[in-house]
C-alpha cells in the first residue's frame, strides 16, 4: 500500500533586520536540505519564472515553502527544521499541515523538540 502524500506549508523568517535577499537565500538553502531527504516535492509558492531583469520574487512569496512528503519522512523534515533554527537565534518558522499551525520562534532546542513531537503525534492519528 502506497503512503499518502502530505503537503506541509512553511514560512521562514531570518530576523527583523534582514532584507529580501537574505530571506530568499535562507529559504533556498532550507529547500536544498529538504530535497536531500528525497521528499516528493519542495515548491517555492508564488515563485514561477521571473521576468528578465527581475532580481527577486514578490515580497509575499519570500520565505514560503510547500513540502510534499510522505508521513514516514515528516519526522526527518522536522529534524531539518530544528537544525536550521538552531543555526541562528534570529530564525523562526511557521509550519502548517491540514490547518494545524505550529510556530517555532525564540525557543530552546528542548522546547522545539517537545512541541514538534507533540505536533507530529497529532498528525499520526489523522
SEDREN-887146 format. One record per residue: residue number from 1; residue in one letter; chain; x, y, z of N, C-alpha, C in turn. Coordinates in nm, 4 decimals. Layout:
SEDREN-887146
<mise:NUM; keti:A; vexro:A; n.x:X; n.y:Y; n.z:Z; ca.x:X; ca.y:Y; ca.z:Z; c.x:X; c.y:Y; c.z:Z>
...
//
This chain:
SEDREN-887146
<mise:1; keti:X; vexro:A; n.x:0.0839; n.y:-0.1181; n.z:0.0000; ca.x:0.0000; ca.y:0.0000; ca.z:0.0000; c.x:0.0883; c.y:0.1244; c.z:0.0000>
<mise:2; keti:X; vexro:A; n.x:0.0607; n.y:0.2166; n.z:-0.0911; ca.x:0.1401; ca.y:0.3367; ca.z:-0.1046; c.x:0.1039; c.y:0.4379; c.z:0.0040>
<mise:3; keti:X; vexro:A; n.x:0.2075; n.y:0.5043; n.z:0.0566; ca.x:0.1852; ca.y:0.6054; ca.z:0.1592; c.x:0.1206; c.y:0.7292; c.z:0.0997>
<mise:4; keti:X; vexro:A; n.x:0.0311; n.y:0.7885; n.z:0.1773; ca.x:-0.0355; ca.y:0.9121; ca.z:0.1364; c.x:0.0634; c.y:1.0281; c.z:0.1435>
<mise:5; keti:X; vexro:A; n.x:0.0553; n.y:1.1193; n.z:0.0465; ca.x:0.1404; ca.y:1.2378; ca.z:0.0462; c.x:0.0737; c.y:1.3505; c.z:0.1235>
<mise:6; keti:X; vexro:A; n.x:0.1531; n.y:1.4207; n.z:0.2010; ca.x:0.1080; ca.y:1.5347; ca.z:0.2791; c.x:0.1781; c.y:1.6592; c.z:0.2268>
<mise:7; keti:X; vexro:A; n.x:0.1102; n.y:1.7736; n.z:0.2313; ca.x:0.1750; ca.y:1.8990; ca.z:0.1935; c.x:0.1895; c.y:1.9848; c.z:0.3177>
<mise:8; keti:X; vexro:A; n.x:0.3138; n.y:2.0104; n.z:0.3507; ca.x:0.3496; ca.y:2.0887; ca.z:0.4679; c.x:0.3880; c.y:2.2290; c.z:0.4218>
<mise:9; keti:X; vexro:A; n.x:0.3070; n.y:2.3277; n.z:0.4608; ca.x:0.3369; ca.y:2.4661; ca.z:0.4270; c.x:0.4310; c.y:2.5252; c.z:0.5301>
<mise:10; keti:X; vexro:A; n.x:0.5212; n.y:2.6120; n.z:0.4839; ca.x:0.6178; ca.y:2.6745; ca.z:0.5751; c.x:0.6358; c.y:2.8200; c.z:0.5372>
<mise:11; keti:X; vexro:A; n.x:0.6632; n.y:2.8978; n.z:0.6398; ca.x:0.7047; ca.y:3.0359; ca.z:0.6169; c.x:0.8209; c.y:3.0640; c.z:0.7116>
<mise:12; keti:X; vexro:A; n.x:0.9358; n.y:3.0986; n.z:0.6542; ca.x:1.0568; ca.y:3.1212; ca.z:0.7334; c.x:1.0838; c.y:3.2700; c.z:0.7491>
<mise:13; keti:X; vexro:A; n.x:1.1422; n.y:3.3031; n.z:0.8638; ca.x:1.1868; ca.y:3.4380; ca.z:0.8939; c.x:1.3293; c.y:3.4262; c.z:0.9444>
<mise:14; keti:X; vexro:A; n.x:1.4150; n.y:3.5149; n.z:0.8965; ca.x:1.5564; ca.y:3.5048; ca.z:0.9360; c.x:1.6019; c.y:3.6163; c.z:1.0289>
<mise:15; keti:X; vexro:A; n.x:1.5159; n.y:3.7085; n.z:1.0613; ca.x:1.5495; ca.y:3.8139; ca.z:1.1562; c.x:1.4849; c.y:3.9454; c.z:1.1200>
<mise:16; keti:X; vexro:A; n.x:1.4698; n.y:4.0324; n.z:1.2190; ca.x:1.3990; ca.y:4.1580; ca.z:1.1966; c.x:1.4721; c.y:4.2552; c.z:1.1033>
<mise:17; keti:X; vexro:A; n.x:1.6025; n.y:4.2470; n.z:1.0954; ca.x:1.6798; ca.y:4.3412; ca.z:1.0143; c.x:1.7236; c.y:4.2847; c.z:0.8798>
<mise:18; keti:X; vexro:A; n.x:1.6708; n.y:4.1698; n.z:0.8416; ca.x:1.7125; ca.y:4.1048; ca.z:0.7174; c.x:1.6328; c.y:4.1584; c.z:0.5991>
<mise:19; keti:X; vexro:A; n.x:1.7001; n.y:4.1657; n.z:0.4857; ca.x:1.6320; ca.y:4.2101; ca.z:0.3645; c.x:1.5806; c.y:4.0892; c.z:0.2865>
<mise:20; keti:X; vexro:A; n.x:1.5103; n.y:4.1184; n.z:0.1775; ca.x:1.4508; ca.y:4.0133; ca.z:0.0959; c.x:1.5511; c.y:3.9145; c.z:0.0412>
<mise:21; keti:X; vexro:A; n.x:1.6687; n.y:3.9631; n.z:0.0062; ca.x:1.7715; ca.y:3.8748; ca.z:-0.0490; c.x:1.8174; c.y:3.7727; c.z:0.0548>
<mise:22; keti:X; vexro:A; n.x:1.8313; n.y:3.8159; n.z:0.1809; ca.x:1.8718; ca.y:3.7233; ca.z:0.2873; c.x:1.7645; c.y:3.6187; c.z:0.3138>
<mise:23; keti:X; vexro:A; n.x:1.6389; n.y:3.6614; n.z:0.3107; ca.x:1.5271; ca.y:3.5669; ca.z:0.3291; c.x:1.5256; c.y:3.4664; c.z:0.2150>
<mise:24; keti:X; vexro:A; n.x:1.5412; n.y:3.5148; n.z:0.0920; ca.x:1.5424; ca.y:3.4283; ca.z:-0.0250; c.x:1.6563; c.y:3.3268; c.z:-0.0170>
<mise:25; keti:X; vexro:A; n.x:1.7743; n.y:3.3716; n.z:0.0211; ca.x:1.8906; ca.y:3.2825; ca.z:0.0328; c.x:1.8658; c.y:3.1743; c.z:0.1377>
<mise:26; keti:X; vexro:A; n.x:1.8150; n.y:3.2140; n.z:0.2543; ca.x:1.7885; ca.y:3.1174; ca.z:0.3617; c.x:1.6804; c.y:3.0181; c.z:0.3209>
<mise:27; keti:X; vexro:A; n.x:1.5772; n.y:3.0669; n.z:0.2521; ca.x:1.4675; ca.y:2.9798; ca.z:0.2082; c.x:1.5179; c.y:2.8765; c.z:0.1081>
<mise:28; keti:X; vexro:A; n.x:1.5990; n.y:2.9207; n.z:0.0140; ca.x:1.6520; ca.y:2.8284; ca.z:-0.0869; c.x:1.7500; c.y:2.7281; c.z:-0.0253>
<mise:29; keti:X; vexro:A; n.x:1.8241; n.y:2.7698; n.z:0.0771; ca.x:1.9137; ca.y:2.6774; ca.z:0.1474; c.x:1.8316; c.y:2.5673; c.z:0.2157>
<mise:30; keti:X; vexro:A; n.x:1.7264; n.y:2.6083; n.z:0.2838; ca.x:1.6390; ca.y:2.5117; ca.z:0.3507; c.x:1.5740; c.y:2.4192; c.z:0.2482>
<mise:31; keti:X; vexro:A; n.x:1.5353; n.y:2.4717; n.z:0.1332; ca.x:1.4770; ca.y:2.3907; ca.z:0.0261; c.x:1.5746; c.y:2.2815; c.z:-0.0182>
<mise:32; keti:X; vexro:A; n.x:1.7010; n.y:2.3189; n.z:-0.0372; ca.x:1.8029; ca.y:2.2197; ca.z:-0.0777; c.x:1.8176; c.y:2.1094; c.z:0.0272>
<mise:33; keti:X; vexro:A; n.x:1.8115; n.y:2.1470; n.z:0.1537; ca.x:1.8226; ca.y:2.0466; ca.z:0.2605; c.x:1.7053; c.y:1.9492; c.z:0.2560>
<mise:34; keti:X; vexro:A; n.x:1.5850; n.y:1.9983; n.z:0.2283; ca.x:1.4694; ca.y:1.9102; ca.z:0.2162; c.x:1.4827; c.y:1.8178; c.z:0.0961>
<mise:35; keti:X; vexro:A; n.x:1.5306; n.y:1.8705; n.z:-0.0152; ca.x:1.5480; ca.y:1.7876; ca.z:-0.1349; c.x:1.6493; c.y:1.6761; c.z:-0.1107>
<mise:36; keti:X; vexro:A; n.x:1.7489; n.y:1.7014; n.z:-0.0253; ca.x:1.8453; ca.y:1.5973; ca.z:0.0100; c.x:1.7799; c.y:1.4808; c.z:0.0840>
<mise:37; keti:X; vexro:A; n.x:1.6642; n.y:1.5052; n.z:0.1464; ca.x:1.5909; ca.y:1.3987; ca.z:0.2167; c.x:1.5125; c.y:1.3093; c.z:0.1214>
<mise:38; keti:X; vexro:A; n.x:1.5072; n.y:1.3474; n.z:-0.0041; ca.x:1.4305; ca.y:1.2735; ca.z:-0.1039; c.x:1.2800; c.y:1.2854; c.z:-0.0806>
<mise:39; keti:X; vexro:A; n.x:1.2358; n.y:1.4058; n.z:-0.0399; ca.x:1.0920; ca.y:1.4311; ca.z:-0.0308; c.x:1.0372; c.y:1.4376; c.z:-0.1732>
<mise:40; keti:X; vexro:A; n.x:0.9067; n.y:1.4262; n.z:-0.1877; ca.x:0.8464; ca.y:1.4230; ca.z:-0.3210; c.x:0.8680; c.y:1.5543; c.z:-0.3965>
<mise:41; keti:X; vexro:A; n.x:0.8334; n.y:1.6672; n.z:-0.3337; ca.x:0.8419; ca.y:1.7977; ca.z:-0.3996; c.x:0.8683; c.y:1.9044; c.z:-0.2939>
<mise:42; keti:X; vexro:A; n.x:0.9471; n.y:2.0058; n.z:-0.3304; ca.x:0.9627; ca.y:2.1256; ca.z:-0.2475; c.x:0.9428; c.y:2.2455; c.z:-0.3395>
<mise:43; keti:X; vexro:A; n.x:0.8290; n.y:2.3095; n.z:-0.3240; ca.x:0.7953; ca.y:2.4247; ca.z:-0.4083; c.x:0.8216; c.y:2.5544; c.z:-0.3346>
<mise:44; keti:X; vexro:A; n.x:0.8490; n.y:2.6562; n.z:-0.4139; ca.x:0.8554; ca.y:2.7935; ca.z:-0.3653; c.x:0.7266; c.y:2.8594; c.z:-0.4151>
<mise:45; keti:X; vexro:A; n.x:0.6180; n.y:2.8550; n.z:-0.3368; ca.x:0.4892; ca.y:2.9061; ca.z:-0.3836; c.x:0.4983; c.y:3.0512; c.z:-0.4290>
<mise:46; keti:X; vexro:A; n.x:0.4326; n.y:3.0803; n.z:-0.5386; ca.x:0.4291; ca.y:3.2167; ca.z:-0.5888; c.x:0.5532; c.y:3.2581; c.z:-0.6653>
<mise:47; keti:X; vexro:A; n.x:0.6501; n.y:3.1663; n.z:-0.6761; ca.x:0.7725; ca.y:3.1990; ca.z:-0.7487; c.x:0.7765; c.y:3.1124; c.z:-0.8735>
<mise:48; keti:X; vexro:A; n.x:0.7300; n.y:3.1662; n.z:-0.9802; ca.x:0.7383; ca.y:3.0952; ca.z:-1.1069; c.x:0.8587; c.y:3.1481; c.z:-1.1825>
<mise:49; keti:X; vexro:A; n.x:0.8471; n.y:3.1513; n.z:-1.3113; ca.x:0.9515; ca.y:3.2107; ca.z:-1.3934; c.x:0.9485; c.y:3.3611; c.z:-1.3725>
<mise:50; keti:X; vexro:A; n.x:1.0614; n.y:3.4172; n.z:-1.3376; ca.x:1.0690; ca.y:3.5613; ca.z:-1.3172; c.x:1.0992; c.y:3.6307; c.z:-1.4489>
<mise:51; keti:X; vexro:A; n.x:1.0389; n.y:3.7469; n.z:-1.4704; ca.x:1.0672; ca.y:3.8212; ca.z:-1.5933; c.x:1.2145; c.y:3.8592; c.z:-1.6015>
<mise:52; keti:X; vexro:A; n.x:1.2686; n.y:3.8736; n.z:-1.7237; ca.x:1.4089; ca.y:3.9134; ca.z:-1.7387; c.x:1.4353; c.y:4.0436; c.z:-1.6645>
<mise:53; keti:X; vexro:A; n.x:1.5467; n.y:4.0481; n.z:-1.5930; ca.x:1.5852; ca.y:4.1670; ca.z:-1.5189; c.x:1.5307; c.y:4.1716; c.z:-1.3773>
<mise:54; keti:X; vexro:A; n.x:1.4412; n.y:4.0784; n.z:-1.3416; ca.x:1.3869; ca.y:4.0745; ca.z:-1.2061; c.x:1.4871; c.y:4.0051; c.z:-1.1155>
<mise:55; keti:X; vexro:A; n.x:1.5136; n.y:4.0664; n.z:-1.0003; ca.x:1.6140; ca.y:4.0124; ca.z:-0.9098; c.x:1.5557; c.y:3.9191; c.z:-0.8041>
<mise:56; keti:X; vexro:A; n.x:1.4320; n.y:3.9410; n.z:-0.7648; ca.x:1.3771; ca.y:3.8588; ca.z:-0.6562; c.x:1.2283; c.y:3.8358; c.z:-0.6774>
<mise:57; keti:X; vexro:A; n.x:1.1755; n.y:3.7482; n.z:-0.5964; ca.x:1.0334; ca.y:3.7148; ca.z:-0.6018; c.x:0.9511; c.y:3.8249; c.z:-0.5359>
<mise:58; keti:X; vexro:A; n.x:0.8208; n.y:3.8155; n.z:-0.5518; ca.x:0.7306; ca.y:3.9096; ca.z:-0.4865; c.x:0.7479; c.y:3.8990; c.z:-0.3354>
<mise:59; keti:X; vexro:A; n.x:0.7369; n.y:4.0122; n.z:-0.2644; ca.x:0.7581; ca.y:4.0102; ca.z:-0.1195; c.x:0.6730; c.y:3.9083; c.z:-0.0451>
<mise:60; keti:X; vexro:A; n.x:0.5489; n.y:3.8870; n.z:-0.0870; ca.x:0.4620; ca.y:3.7913; ca.z:-0.0185; c.x:0.5124; c.y:3.6485; c.z:-0.0325>
<mise:61; keti:X; vexro:A; n.x:0.5873; n.y:3.6198; n.z:-0.1376; ca.x:0.6371; ca.y:3.4847; ca.z:-0.1608; c.x:0.7664; c.y:3.4568; c.z:-0.0849>
<mise:62; keti:X; vexro:A; n.x:0.8352; n.y:3.5617; n.z:-0.0409; ca.x:0.9631; ca.y:3.5414; ca.z:0.0270; c.x:0.9451; c.y:3.4605; c.z:0.1545>
<mise:63; keti:X; vexro:A; n.x:1.0252; n.y:3.3593; n.z:0.1686; ca.x:1.0221; ca.y:3.2756; ca.z:0.2877; c.x:0.9192; c.y:3.1647; c.z:0.2850>
<mise:64; keti:X; vexro:A; n.x:0.8467; n.y:3.1493; n.z:0.1759; ca.x:0.7424; ca.y:3.0467; ca.z:0.1693; c.x:0.7935; c.y:2.9207; c.z:0.1015>
<mise:65; keti:X; vexro:A; n.x:0.7583; n.y:2.8070; n.z:0.1598; ca.x:0.7895; ca.y:2.6761; ca.z:0.1030; c.x:0.6675; c.y:2.5857; c.z:0.1173>
<mise:66; keti:X; vexro:A; n.x:0.6505; n.y:2.4941; n.z:0.0244; ca.x:0.5485; ca.y:2.3899; ca.z:0.0338; c.x:0.6197; c.y:2.2576; c.z:0.0084>
<mise:67; keti:X; vexro:A; n.x:0.6255; n.y:2.1748; n.z:0.1122; ca.x:0.6979; ca.y:2.0477; ca.z:0.1055; c.x:0.5967; c.y:1.9339; c.z:0.0972>
<mise:68; keti:X; vexro:A; n.x:0.6030; n.y:1.8569; n.z:-0.0103; ca.x:0.5169; ca.y:1.7403; ca.z:-0.0258; c.x:0.5981; c.y:1.6194; c.z:0.0176>
<mise:69; keti:X; vexro:A; n.x:0.5464; n.y:1.5495; n.z:0.1177; ca.x:0.6236; ca.y:1.4463; ca.z:0.1856; c.x:0.5331; c.y:1.3315; c.z:0.2293>
<mise:70; keti:X; vexro:A; n.x:0.5894; n.y:1.2147; n.z:0.2432; ca.x:0.5146; ca.y:1.1022; ca.z:0.2999; c.x:0.5169; c.y:1.1145; c.z:0.4523>
<mise:71; keti:X; vexro:A; n.x:0.4205; n.y:1.0528; n.z:0.5167; ca.x:0.4129; ca.y:1.0544; ca.z:0.6635; c.x:0.5440; c.y:1.0042; c.z:0.7251>
<mise:72; keti:X; vexro:A; n.x:0.6045; n.y:0.9034; n.z:0.6635; ca.x:0.7262; ca.y:0.8444; ca.z:0.7200; c.x:0.8453; c.y:0.9402; c.z:0.7162>
<mise:73; keti:X; vexro:A; n.x:0.8452; n.y:1.0383; n.z:0.6264; ca.x:0.9552; ca.y:1.1352; ca.z:0.6189; c.x:0.9281; c.y:1.2630; c.z:0.6974>
<mise:74; keti:X; vexro:A; n.x:0.8096; n.y:1.2785; n.z:0.7526; ca.x:0.7736; ca.y:1.4001; ca.z:0.8235; c.x:0.8660; c.y:1.4266; c.z:0.9427>
<mise:75; keti:X; vexro:A; n.x:0.9023; n.y:1.3235; n.z:1.0149; ca.x:0.9927; ca.y:1.3389; ca.z:1.1291; c.x:1.1288; c.y:1.3900; c.z:1.0830>
<mise:76; keti:X; vexro:A; n.x:1.1784; n.y:1.3398; n.z:0.9719; ca.x:1.3077; ca.y:1.3852; ca.z:0.9181; c.x:1.3013; c.y:1.5308; c.z:0.8733>
<mise:77; keti:X; vexro:A; n.x:1.1898; n.y:1.5696; n.z:0.8135; ca.x:1.1720; ca.y:1.7089; ca.z:0.7713; c.x:1.1772; c.y:1.8001; c.z:0.8939>
<mise:78; keti:X; vexro:A; n.x:1.1106; n.y:1.7607; n.z:1.0013; ca.x:1.1109; ca.y:1.8427; ca.z:1.1218; c.x:1.2484; c.y:1.8457; c.z:1.1888>
<mise:79; keti:X; vexro:A; n.x:1.3261; n.y:1.7403; n.z:1.1746; ca.x:1.4640; ca.y:1.7417; ca.z:1.2265; c.x:1.5480; c.y:1.8449; c.z:1.1506>
<mise:80; keti:X; vexro:A; n.x:1.5269; n.y:1.8543; n.z:1.0187; ca.x:1.5968; ca.y:1.9558; ca.z:0.9385; c.x:1.5540; c.y:2.0950; c.z:0.9840>
<mise:81; keti:X; vexro:A; n.x:1.4254; n.y:2.1136; n.z:1.0091; ca.x:1.3741; ca.y:2.2429; ca.z:1.0560; c.x:1.4409; c.y:2.2814; c.z:1.1871>
<mise:82; keti:X; vexro:A; n.x:1.4464; n.y:2.1888; n.z:1.2818; ca.x:1.5085; ca.y:2.2188; ca.z:1.4126; c.x:1.6566; c.y:2.2511; c.z:1.3966>
<mise:83; keti:X; vexro:A; n.x:1.7251; n.y:2.1803; n.z:1.3102; ca.x:1.8667; ca.y:2.2079; ca.z:1.2852; c.x:1.8847; c.y:2.3458; c.z:1.2233>
<mise:84; keti:X; vexro:A; n.x:1.7987; n.y:2.3796; n.z:1.1270; ca.x:1.8042; ca.y:2.5097; ca.z:1.0617; c.x:1.7814; c.y:2.6213; c.z:1.1632>
<mise:85; keti:X; vexro:A; n.x:1.6848; n.y:2.6027; n.z:1.2520; ca.x:1.6561; ca.y:2.7026; ca.z:1.3548; c.x:1.7729; c.y:2.7185; c.z:1.4518>
<mise:86; keti:X; vexro:A; n.x:1.8400; n.y:2.6086; n.z:1.4831; ca.x:1.9491; ca.y:2.6112; ca.z:1.5811; c.x:2.0695; c.y:2.6903; c.z:1.5319>
<mise:87; keti:X; vexro:A; n.x:2.0808; n.y:2.7102; n.z:1.4014; ca.x:2.1981; ca.y:2.7797; ca.z:1.3483; c.x:2.1923; c.y:2.9312; c.z:1.3679>
<mise:88; keti:X; vexro:A; n.x:2.0786; n.y:2.9842; n.z:1.4121; ca.x:2.0673; ca.y:3.1280; ca.z:1.4381; c.x:1.9504; c.y:3.1560; c.z:1.5316>
<mise:89; keti:X; vexro:A; n.x:1.9754; n.y:3.2328; n.z:1.6355; ca.x:1.8703; ca.y:3.2701; ca.z:1.7311; c.x:1.7631; c.y:3.3590; c.z:1.6672>
<mise:90; keti:X; vexro:A; n.x:1.7964; n.y:3.4250; n.z:1.5564; ca.x:1.7036; ca.y:3.5170; ca.z:1.4901; c.x:1.6001; c.y:3.4456; c.z:1.4037>
<mise:91; keti:X; vexro:A; n.x:1.6244; n.y:3.3217; n.z:1.3707; ca.x:1.5366; ca.y:3.2493; ca.z:1.2785; c.x:1.4089; c.y:3.2010; c.z:1.3469>
<mise:92; keti:X; vexro:A; n.x:1.3025; n.y:3.1977; n.z:1.2677; ca.x:1.1778; ca.y:3.1375; ca.z:1.3140; c.x:1.1093; c.y:3.0738; c.z:1.1931>
<mise:93; keti:X; vexro:A; n.x:1.0164; n.y:2.9846; n.z:1.2228; ca.x:0.9455; ca.y:2.9165; ca.z:1.1147; c.x:0.8027; c.y:2.8879; c.z:1.1594>
<mise:94; keti:X; vexro:A; n.x:0.7133; n.y:2.8999; n.z:1.0648; ca.x:0.5725; ca.y:2.8694; ca.z:1.0877; c.x:0.5381; c.y:2.7528; c.z:0.9964>
<mise:95; keti:X; vexro:A; n.x:0.4877; n.y:2.6442; n.z:1.0543; ca.x:0.4526; ca.y:2.5230; ca.z:0.9807; c.x:0.3012; c.y:2.5071; c.z:0.9800>
<mise:96; keti:X; vexro:A; n.x:0.2466; n.y:2.4585; n.z:0.8685; ca.x:0.1032; ca.y:2.4355; ca.z:0.8592; c.x:0.0789; c.y:2.3038; c.z:0.7869>
<mise:97; keti:X; vexro:A; n.x:0.0018; n.y:2.2178; n.z:0.8507; ca.x:-0.0335; ca.y:2.0892; ca.z:0.7921; c.x:-0.1804; c.y:2.0629; c.z:0.8211>
<mise:98; keti:X; vexro:A; n.x:-0.2602; n.y:2.0594; n.z:0.7173; ca.x:-0.4025; ca.y:2.0319; ca.z:0.7333; c.x:-0.4736; c.y:2.1292; c.z:0.8252>
<mise:99; keti:X; vexro:A; n.x:-0.4338; n.y:2.2558; n.z:0.8221; ca.x:-0.4961; ca.y:2.3568; ca.z:0.9068; c.x:-0.4371; c.y:2.3679; c.z:1.0452>
<mise:100; keti:X; vexro:A; n.x:-0.3492; n.y:2.2771; n.z:1.0825; ca.x:-0.2836; ca.y:2.2789; ca.z:1.2129; c.x:-0.1525; c.y:2.3564; c.z:1.1997>
<mise:101; keti:X; vexro:A; n.x:-0.1399; n.y:2.4662; n.z:1.2731; ca.x:-0.0239; ca.y:2.5543; ca.z:1.2620; c.x:0.0654; c.y:2.5402; c.z:1.3848>
<mise:102; keti:X; vexro:A; n.x:0.1957; n.y:2.5355; n.z:1.3582; ca.x:0.2972; ca.y:2.5334; ca.z:1.4644; c.x:0.3986; c.y:2.6407; c.z:1.4317>
<mise:103; keti:X; vexro:A; n.x:0.4199; n.y:2.7325; n.z:1.5253; ca.x:0.5180; ca.y:2.8386; ca.z:1.5058; c.x:0.6314; c.y:2.8195; c.z:1.6056>
<mise:104; keti:X; vexro:A; n.x:0.7532; n.y:2.8145; n.z:1.5530; ca.x:0.8720; ca.y:2.7946; ca.z:1.6354; c.x:0.9587; c.y:2.9195; c.z:1.6255>
<mise:105; keti:X; vexro:A; n.x:0.9653; n.y:2.9916; n.z:1.7346; ca.x:1.0461; ca.y:3.1124; ca.z:1.7373; c.x:1.0934; c.y:3.1391; c.z:1.8797>
<mise:106; keti:X; vexro:A; n.x:1.2218; n.y:3.1669; n.z:1.8940; ca.x:1.2771; ca.y:3.2020; ca.z:2.0237; c.x:1.2664; c.y:3.0945; c.z:2.1297>
<mise:107; keti:X; vexro:A; n.x:1.2678; n.y:2.9690; n.z:2.0895; ca.x:1.2536; ca.y:2.8586; ca.z:2.1848; c.x:1.3842; c.y:2.7821; c.z:2.1985>
<mise:108; keti:X; vexro:A; n.x:1.4030; n.y:2.7212; n.z:2.3137; ca.x:1.5194; ca.y:2.6353; ca.z:2.3321; c.x:1.5041; c.y:2.5103; c.z:2.2460>
<mise:109; keti:X; vexro:A; n.x:1.6149; n.y:2.4426; n.z:2.2211; ca.x:1.6108; ca.y:2.3188; ca.z:2.1414; c.x:1.5197; c.y:2.2154; c.z:2.2056>
<mise:110; keti:X; vexro:A; n.x:1.5240; n.y:2.2048; n.z:2.3383; ca.x:1.4380; ca.y:2.1081; ca.z:2.4073; c.x:1.2906; c.y:2.1415; c.z:2.3890>
<mise:111; keti:X; vexro:A; n.x:1.2565; n.y:2.2698; n.z:2.3982; ca.x:1.1174; ca.y:2.3113; ca.z:2.3816; c.x:1.0727; c.y:2.2900; c.z:2.2365>
<mise:112; keti:X; vexro:A; n.x:1.1609; n.y:2.3170; n.z:2.1399; ca.x:1.1286; ca.y:2.2912; ca.z:1.9993; c.x:1.0999; c.y:2.1438; c.z:1.9774>
<mise:113; keti:X; vexro:A; n.x:1.1842; n.y:2.0592; n.z:2.0339; ca.x:1.1657; ca.y:1.9143; ca.z:2.0189; c.x:1.0329; c.y:1.8708; c.z:2.0807>
<mise:114; keti:X; vexro:A; n.x:1.0022; n.y:1.9206; n.z:2.1991; ca.x:0.8778; ca.y:1.8839; ca.z:2.2666; c.x:0.7568; c.y:1.9255; c.z:2.1830>
<mise:115; keti:X; vexro:A; n.x:0.7579; n.y:2.0491; n.z:2.1335; ca.x:0.6447; ca.y:2.0988; ca.z:2.0548; c.x:0.6304; c.y:2.0252; c.z:1.9216>
<mise:116; keti:X; vexro:A; n.x:0.7415; n.y:1.9995; n.z:1.8538; ca.x:0.7325; ca.y:1.9289; ca.z:1.7253; c.x:0.6900; c.y:1.7841; c.z:1.7455>
<mise:117; keti:X; vexro:A; n.x:0.7373; n.y:1.7201; n.z:1.8525; ca.x:0.6956; ca.y:1.5822; ca.z:1.8806; c.x:0.5447; c.y:1.5752; c.z:1.9080>
<mise:118; keti:X; vexro:A; n.x:0.4952; n.y:1.6713; n.z:1.9851; ca.x:0.3520; ca.y:1.6772; ca.z:2.0152; c.x:0.2711; c.y:1.7019; c.z:1.8870>
<mise:119; keti:X; vexro:A; n.x:0.3196; n.y:1.7910; n.z:1.8029; ca.x:0.2530; ca.y:1.8239; ca.z:1.6759; c.x:0.2494; c.y:1.7010; c.z:1.5847>
<mise:120; keti:X; vexro:A; n.x:0.3614; n.y:1.6284; n.z:1.5794; ca.x:0.3674; ca.y:1.5056; ca.z:1.4987; c.x:0.2689; c.y:1.4006; c.z:1.5477>
<mise:121; keti:X; vexro:A; n.x:0.2581; n.y:1.3840; n.z:1.6792; ca.x:0.1640; ca.y:1.2863; ca.z:1.7351; c.x:0.0198; c.y:1.3164; c.z:1.6907>
<mise:122; keti:X; vexro:A; n.x:-0.0149; n.y:1.4446; n.z:1.6852; ca.x:-0.1498; ca.y:1.4804; ca.z:1.6391; c.x:-0.1721; c.y:1.4370; c.z:1.4947>
<mise:123; keti:X; vexro:A; n.x:-0.0664; n.y:1.4412; n.z:1.4122; ca.x:-0.0809; ca.y:1.4068; ca.z:1.2713; c.x:-0.0642; c.y:1.2576; c.z:1.2454>
<mise:124; keti:X; vexro:A; n.x:-0.0103; n.y:1.1844; n.z:1.3395; ca.x:-0.0026; ca.y:1.0388; ca.z:1.3261; c.x:-0.1409; c.y:0.9774; c.z:1.3344>
<mise:125; keti:X; vexro:A; n.x:-0.2327; n.y:1.0452; n.z:1.4026; ca.x:-0.3669; ca.y:0.9919; ca.z:1.4229; c.x:-0.4620; c.y:1.0255; c.z:1.3088>
<mise:126; keti:X; vexro:A; n.x:-0.4187; n.y:1.1075; n.z:1.2151; ca.x:-0.5087; ca.y:1.1509; ca.z:1.1065; c.x:-0.5031; c.y:1.0581; c.z:0.9891>
//
